[in-house]
């Protein structure tokens, strides 16, 4: 049995907010690395600007942390490669 419940309150207007952030890093020799983050959330329409800003900041932070980690790993790799060359000299 299905029972309908009627309410006098107006239905809440919900929206889906999607934000993303992308970063292209030139690593030389015509090579690049792409970093990307995308997030979405459902919220009340009146909260959309705040949710949008929070999602954008989250994506930006995640991407820039990944770029920093990649640069650190790349520097460590280059240091390991150049270390034996320094010993030979």
Rosetta blueprint (number, residue, H / E / L):
1 X L
2 X L
3 X L
4 X L
5 X L
6 X L
7 X L
8 X L
9 X L
10 X L
11 X L
12 X L
13 X L
14 X E
15 X E
16 X E
17 X E
18 X E
19 X E
20 X E
21 X E
22 X E
23 X E
24 X E
25 X E
26 X E
27 X E
28 X E
29 X L
30 X L
31 X E
32 X E
33 X E
34 X E
35 X E
36 X E
37 X E
38 X E
39 X E
40 X E
41 X E
42 X E
43 X E
44 X E
45 X H
46 X H
47 X H
48 X H
49 X H
50 X H
51 X H
52 X H
53 X H
54 X H
55 X H
56 X H
57 X H
58 X H
59 X H
60 X H
61 X H
62 X H
63 X H
64 X H
65 X H
66 X H
67 X H
68 X H
69 X H
70 X H
71 X H
72 X H
73 X H
74 X H
75 X H
76 X H
77 X H
78 X H
79 X H
80 X H
81 X H
82 X H
83 X H
84 X H
85 X H
86 X H
87 X H
88 X H
89 X L
